[in-house]
Amino acid sequence: MTSGREMATPEILSIDTETVTANPDAPALRRALTAAAKHPSVVAAALWLLLVGLASVFSSQLAPYDPLAQNVMDSYALPSLHHLLGTDQLGRDLLSRLIFGGRGILLGCCETVAIALTIGVPLGLVAGYRGGWIDSVLAFVVNVLFSIPGFVLLIAVAFITADSLPAIMGALGVLASATILRLVRSSALAVRSQGFVDYARIAGVPLPLLLTRHILRNTLGTLVVQVFYLFSLAFVIAASLSFLALGFNPATPSWGQMVFDATQNIYLHSWLMVPVGVILTATVLAFQTIGNVIRESLPQANRDSLLAGKSGPIAVAEPWDQAARLERSGRGSAPAPAVPEISDDVLLRVDGLCVSFPRQDGSRYNVVDGVDLTVRRGEMLGVVGESGSGKTMSALALLDLVPRPGVISARRFEVAGHNVLTLQPKERARLRGRVVSYVSQEPMVALDPCFTIGATLSEPLRVIRGLGRKAAHAEALDLLRRVGIARPEMVARSYPHQLSGGMAQRVAIALALVSQPELLIADEPTTALDVTIQAEILDLLRELQSDTGMTVVLVTHDLGVVADACSHVAVMYAGQIVEYGAASDILTKPSHPYTTSLMAAVPTAGAQGGRLQTITGSVPSPQSWPVGCRFANRCPVAIDECSAAPVSLQVEEARARRCIREPTVARLARDVAHVVRSPE
Amino acid sequence: MLRVIRNRLLQAIPTLLVVATLTFLLIQLVPGNPANFMLGPGATLAQVHYIDKQLGLNLPIYTQYWNWLSGVLGGHLGTSYVGHTSVGVTLDHAVPATMSLAVLATVFALVVGFTGGIIAALRGGIVDRLIRFTASLGLGVPNFWLAVLLVYVFAVKLALLPATGYTSFTQSPKAWILGLILPVLALTVNNTAQIMFQARNSVLEVLSRDFVRTLQATGLSRRRIILRHIVRNAAIPVITVAGFVFVVTLGGVVVIELIFNILGIGQVFLTAVNEHDVPTVQGAILYFTLAVVLVNLGVDLIVAWIDPRTRVR
């Protein structure tokens, strides 16, 4: 998922640097290859290649005629039962010539690929893994190979070796090894820095084994793709050479030579073009198709687009999922909304917010399932939960920026007086930045790497706030100063990759402030940062909030952050809010077992030397939410009733909770919580 | 940026030197004596020695190399064994045709392929599938076969465009472009398809990056984000591939020039190969290499200009 989030390698070594930096585990690769192998176009392509291959191996057995047998009386025959594909200018059977004509070309391709791999893989591994002078020398060699006009060189080789096809295709293999070398090198480089390689080395795994087992495996997917592309390239080149009558004996038929024959007769006997054209095109297509499909099934290739569609996810009044709808109607008896009725000081109000994604079969499932939120102006609301609780999706839904193919729905959705449900997609898009703004989790990738900080900040200042170039620049510097950057001129001239994480997050916050939003949504803004920086960024948010009266929704998994910064808190679990209230209230007297367990899992300095508590198990996946309380299977105080029916959000004064047990019982959860360590 | 330009130039020079040397050594591997080839089978030993001496082939190889290299550095590529004309002059005459072909084919591929790739990635669905299917076909068709087909349809059947020949731009811009349409089309179809696939993948990759979300959240319009940010980021690998594509096109030029009877470097080269005209073969390879090195340099500089992260070295 997070491939390419690391800083790009300083020099672009290969087009595929991006994809090889990922570290797909072997089973994922196998799954991808299996999935690709089942793809209908791959099956067709593979069958075609098999056919062509077999025809070339068993040509003498398969060909109906001797490919060289001439019969001038029967030249230029069109397809007939006698000659299924007709005959050429000398009356030779075209089908037989086609069956014989691929052998040399295909053998040549295999030679090229074999040589490219034999040279490129080991040298690439060594260059990437060892680095140093070996790497520099090989980098220069690769540079030279890339500077050689390949086809021209091959013709020269044909010239020197008196048309030796093995020599020509071997030379192509040497040239092509540069591509393989680069590819393997960059993935070896990417893998080298990862912990498991160090570990294997310390564990005494011999170097060759380490290189092949651990590093090669990580690049295998991309390498397989490259091999198919290389086959296709070698095929086209071999066919072109045979067209030029280089490297192929004129006495034996070959596909390129057949095209040449056809060109000589194009004016009168154009049929000659057709069979050989189909064969050539289909074969190249087969190699390319297999390469493309595998490339697209590789785990690192499938990432969702973050660009909202033109129409955007559509907000409709009713939730998508039938089950969810039933559940909510079951909840109809629940008392008044969680928080007081809408009034002037309410900035954000959503009821029944759902985000749904399609299943394989076209039906939809919710990942956010009926969230009600009311945020007053100047409030700082913390949304807390484990990963998978739907808190980030809820935050993105507030911006109408749920990744495709997600769809947002709500019964009520109002921001700063705008009824979002009635707005056109374009109008909804206009709320972004101007009314609702966003700070993301990973500052290092949140900024466009191609622009300086100054340019990044100036763009919306000029486009949205209509400032002139100079005014925008001055305002950008001012914003940088406001987010606590001491030397704004220098930072404005820098590119994102030149900043530290904390600095980049300050810039990202400045960017969020550009259009003077009323609501700032900060999605785990401190998670990716060092602990000391975390506190600084949190202070900054609090400061900005108290200075400008801006409203903030702070998504976090860290209750400490909530305690530090938030006035209110909403605890989310499995797509729902399970507890809501004033932060001081909830944190001192949690009344939902999940909140209690979360609090028990926060390491505190004052705790009396016990083991750190963790919540056993993990959040159920959205596709398998139980009917009843979704926390029941992990809840230390659950009873049978909990799992029987959906639990509604009960509102008591300024608080709300989704639990049927007494608050006092729920609070016990802390004491009986399991003390099993589990990651997250 | 100036520093980057200087560094890349300094890198290009040794590459060019090494390739030039390799070319020289490679040609030394040609079996048989050029004198024998020039004189035919009936030549006497004395005649061969005379020719050898005239061409300097009797000198030690390092002297030959030095003579050749100093000649090249001074701009003298030698005299053709066959026509006894200056190789440099012959090649310089052939350059405009070849460059017209290769540059137009690459520019067309870049413009059409990049646009197609962007549309395919952004629209998705049926548009995406249609574009990809067309591109797949384009990828599969061998250029020499396509060239013949194009001649058959547009020159023979429809008689819309000339089947062969090249008119220089200075002579008649109209005839120049009309004569180039078919050969460029034949050359560019593979390239366009290849760039299309790369562009589509790059755009999809860029779309999944976090900054796309950040930019949307600042309130910039979708159109602006696509044109200014997504296209720019996606262009980085596309430009690199366009460089490869140009190199491959230079190879295709050799075949296409033959089919369309265009007197470019490719034709000069092929003829020289068939006639064992060593100085011309060497000169032509050098010209091709120079083109590749210049394009690689250009690609590096454009990428460095677009992507600040690559300016480090």
Interface residues (C-beta under 8 A of the other chain):
Chain A: G4 R5 M7 A8 P10 E11 I12 I15 E18 F140 N143 V144 F146 S147 I148 P149 G150 F151 V152 L153 L154 I155 A156 V157 A158 F159 I160 A162 S232 V236 I237 A239 S240 F243 L244 G256 V259 A262 T263 I266 Y267 S270 M273 V276 G277 L280 T281 A282 T283 V284 L285 Q288 T289 N292 R295 A301 R303 D304 S305 L306 L307 A308 K310 L396 L399 L401 A429 R430 R432 G433 R434 V436 S437 Y438 S440 E442 V445 A446 L447 D448 P449 C450 F451 T452 E459 P460 V463 I464 Y495 H497 A508 L511 A512 V514 S515
Chain B: Q11 P14 T15 L16 V18 V19 L22 T23 L26 I27 L29 V30 P31 L122 S136 L137 L139 G140 V141 P142 N143 F144 W145 V148 L149 V151 Y152 V156 N190 F197 Q198 N201 L204 E205 L207 S208 R209 D210 F211 V212 R213 T214 L215 Q216 A217 T218 G219 L220 S221 R222 R224 I225 I226 R228 H229 I230 R232 N233 I236 P237 T240 V241 V247 V248 L250 G251 G252 V254 V255 L258 I259 F269 L270 V273 H276 V281 A284 I285 F288 T289 A291 V292 V293 N296 V303 I306 D307 P308 R309 T310 V312 R313
